[in-house]
Amino acid sequence: MAAALAYIGTVVGAGFASGQEVLQFFGLLGPPGVAAIALATAGFAFFGYVAMDLGRRKGATSHLPVIRAAVGRVLTPLVDFVVTFFLFGAASAMFAGAGSVLQQEFGLPWVWGACTMAAATTLTVAFGLRGVVSSLSAVAPFLIGTVIVISVKAMWTKGFQVTSPPPGWAPVLPGWFVSSIVYVSYNIITAVPVLASVGAGMREPRSIRRSSIAGALGLGVCLIAVYFALVSGFPESLNHEVPMARLAELVHPSGKMIYCAVFLLEVYTTAVADLFGFCSRLRPVGTTVFKALVPGSAVAALLLARTGFSTLVRTVYPLSGLTGLVFLAGLTVAAARNARHTA
């Protein structure tokens, strides 16, 4: 169960909780977004299992052994660079998201939220894998429940409908199939350092299979709930950096405050996974250099975060997701190879 919750906590971050990811990749598709979410849920189950199983087989402490096993030595440098770069870019997006929500909803300086989130993330990652998994699995159940409750109440208040976006709004990628696969791609890239390390501590493939399915179903339920809440709120939900916080405010007078707290927790879980994955790739966890690298990397990510939250979601995520398709293809081949050997 801890592995499934860590999986969910890794994926459910600022982009997800704000509504920006779901809006850009699924909501702007209109009705076909439902099919895209179903495909994404299946993808999370399959690729999550393969990543954890490869981590178990290789005794992985970072994403590198899993990448090498999936794509081979020739493509490993390219995919490794993309994954490592994306982890850094995604951490920047998390810091930017924290600054954006406090600025949008409470008028606080952007830098206050971004710096506070960077500091909390740095302290957690400094404790290594145990601190990362503990924080993710502890926070995830609360996040799932709150996202679903607010989404359902928003639909109840505004009315349930599945409509296409108004003219002038287009999805970040064309077609529900492409949007779904790319969404899974960059989220697996984010999750693979944690999944690989968690898998290395599991002995039975059956436990890994159960964890990946449970994690994927939890993600699928959250995705469809947020999707319906956002598309039912067209066109208003299109006009905010953090549309889910705006919907929460419409549900209840204190909804904005509650959802901002939830949003910041979700930012925190993914920022922790991203920063851990980035630093663990560069230096072994627990070493003196690793502990020094963590705060230095957080400061560098803060500088990139000034680019803006929605800008990072629309640029870094799709680019990394498209490149990460090579990694997904490698995971598929690795799964097929393993199936032949065990047959």
N, C-alpha and C positions, 0 to 999 in steps of 0.2 A: 504493500500500500504506500509506503514511503516513497518508493521509486515512481509510482504513478502520480503522486502529488507533486514530487519534484519536477516531473515532466510537465505537468500542467502549470506549475508556478514559473517554470522557465519560459514558456510560450506566452502566458497571459501577462503581458507587460504594458508599457505606456501606450503603444500604438493600438493594442487590442482594447484596453480599458477605456481609452479616450473615445473610441469609436472610429478613429481615423483609419486603422488598418481594415476593419470590417467594411467601412464605407468605401474605401478606395478599391479594394479587391473583390467585394461581393455586393455591397449595397448599390453601387452605380451600375451594376449589371442589370438591375431590375429583377423580375421573376426568375431568370436563369441562375441568380445567385444562390437559390436553394439547392440546385443540383451541384453547384460548385462547392458548397459547404459539405454536402454528402460525400463528394469525392475527396475533399480535404481530410475529412474524418477517417476515411479508409486509408489515406496516405499516411496520416500520423500513426495509425496502428501498425502498418506494415514497416515503414522506415524506422519508427521508434524501436520496434523489435530487432530489426537487423543491426542497428547501431549499438544497442545494448548487448546483443549477442556477440558481435565482433569485439566489443570492449571486454566481455568475459573471456573470450578465446585468446585475446592478445594481452590480457592483464594491463589494460591501458590506464595511464595516468593523465593523458591529454588526448586531444582529438587526432594527433598525428598517426598513431598506429592504426586507427580505424580508417582514416583516409588512405593510407598506404595499402591496406588490405582491400579497400574498395576499388581504387582506380589504378593501382600499380605504380611502379617507381617512376615511370616517365611523366605521368600527369600529376603525381603527388605534389611537386613544388608549386604548380599553378593553383591547384585546388587548396592546398595548404595556405598559400598567400591570400586567396579570396576569403577563406573561412576566417583567418586571423584578422584581416582587414575589416571584415564585416562585424566581427565581435567588437572591435574598437568603435566602428561607426554606430553600431546598435547601442553601445553603452552611452555614446554621445547623445543619441536620440532619447534615451531614458532620462538623462540629466536635463535635456531641453524640455522634455515633457513635464517634468516636475516644476521647472521654472514657469512654463506656459500656463499651467492650471492655476497656480497661485496668483499669477499676474492677471489672468482673465477673470477669475472669480472673486478675488479679494483685493486686487489693485496693488499687491506687494511687488517690490522690485524683482525682476526675473532672476537676477543673480542670487537672491536669497534662497529660492527654492532649488535652483540648480546646484549651488554649493553645498547645501544641507544634504541633498540626496547623494552627492559625490562622497561626502564625509561618511555617511551611514554605510554606503556600499563598501568603501575602503576598509572600514573596521571589520565588517563581516568577512570579506574575502581574505583578510589577513589571518583569519583562523583556519584557512584551508578548506578541504572538501567537506569535512564534518560540519563546519559552520554553515557552508553553502546549502547542503542538503537539509539540515535542520531548519534553516530559515525558510526554505522553499516549501517543505512539507508542512510546517506549522501554519503558514499564512494561507496556503492554497484553498483549504475548505471554506474559510471565511470569504475569500475572494469570489469563489464560484457561487456561493449562496447569495451574496449581495448583488452580484451582476445579474443573476437570474431574476431575483425579486424586483429589482428596479426596472429591468427590461419588461417584465410582465405587467407591472403597475403602469409603466409608461404607455404600453399598448392599450391597457384597460382605460386609461384616462383619455388618450387621444383617438382611440378607435383602431381596430386592427385592419390593415390593408397592405397588399403587396403591389406596389406600383413602380413604374419606371421613373428615373430622375427627370427633372424638367429639362428643356432644351438648353444646350450649352454645357452640360455636365456629362463627362465620359469617364469610364473606368480607366484605371492606370494602365491596364493591359487589355487587348482586345480578346473577347471570347471567354466564356465561363470555364472552359477546360484549361486554357493557358493561365488564367488568373488563379485557379485552384492549385495547379501544380507548382507555380512559382511561389505562391503563398506557403505551401508545404516546404518547398526547397529552402527558403531563407530561414524559416523557423526551425527546420532540422539543423541547419548550419549553426544557429544560435544554441540549440539544445545539445548538440552532439558532444561537446566537452563534458557536460554533466552526465549525459546518458552513457557515454563510454566509461567514465569513472565509476558510475553507479553499477553498470553491468559487470565491471571487473570484480565487484564485491559480491556478485550473485553466482550461485553454483548451478542452479537448475534452469534449463531453457523454458520449462513450464512456468516458472515464476516470472521470467522475463516476458513471456507471452501474455500472461495475465496482466502484468503491470502496463505493458504497452497498449493493450486493448482498453483497460480501465482509463488510462490517461487520455487516449484518443476520444473515447466516448464523453469524458468530462469536457474536453476541448470542443467537441462537436455541439454539445448542449449549450455551452456558453456562446459559441459562434452564432447559432441559429436564433438564440434569444436576443442578442445584440442586433443582429441583422433585421429581425422583424420590428424591433423598437425603432431603429433608424429609418427604415423605409416607410414605416407608418407615420413618421414625423417629417417626411418631405413636404415642403422644401426647407423648413426651418433648420433641420439637422445638418444642412449643407453649409450653414453660415457661421460655424463656430470651430475653433481649433480643438475643443474638447466637447463634442456634441452630446456625449452621454451625461456629462455634468449638467448641461442645460435641460435635458430631459428629466433628470432626477429632480431638478428644482421645480419643474412643472408638476411632478407627482406629489410632492410634499414640501412645505415651507423650509424644512430642515434637510430636504433631500440633497441640496447642493453641498452642504457641509459634510454629510455622510459619504456622498460619492467621491468628493475630493479626497477624503481620508482613504477610501478604498483604492482610488486611482493611484495615490502616492504609494500605497503598499504594493500594488501591482507593478508600478515603476521600479520599486525597490527589488522585487524578486527577480525581474529580468535583468536589471542592471548588475545585480550580484552574479548571475550566471554568465553574463557577457564579460564582465571584468575578470572573473575567475578564469574563464576559458582563454581569454587573451593572454593573461599573465602566466598561466600554467603552461601555455605553449612556448613561451619565451624562456622560462626558467622553472626548474623543479619546485613543486609546492613544498613549503616549509623551510626552504633555504633562506639565508640572510638576503641574498640578492632578490629572491621572489618578494620578500616582505618590503624591500625598498622599492621594487618595481611597481607595486600596487598603487601607492599614493602618486608616484610620478605619472603613471598611465592615467589615473583619474584626473589629474590636472590637465594633461594633454587633451583628454576627451572633453573636458569642460570648454576648452578653447574652440574645438570644433562645434560644440553644441550651440554656439552663438549663431550658427547658420539658420537655426529655427527648426522647430519640431516637425511641422507638416512638410517642410522642404526636405528634411532628412527621410521622412517616411516615403515620399514620392520619388526620391532619387536613389539613395543608398540601398533601400530594401529591394526594389525591383531589379536593379543592376546586379546585386549580389545573388538574388534569387535565380535570375537567368543563368548566371555563371555556375551556380550551385546545382543546376540540372545535371551537370557532368557527374557530380558527386552522387546524386540520386540514381543515375544510370549505373554507376559503379556499385552502389549498394544493392541494386536489383540483380546485377550479375553475380555479386558475392553470395546473395541469398540462393540464387539458382545453382551456383557451384556447390554450396553446402548441401543443398537438397539432393543433388546427385550423389555426393559422397556418403550421405546417411541413408540413401535408398537401399 
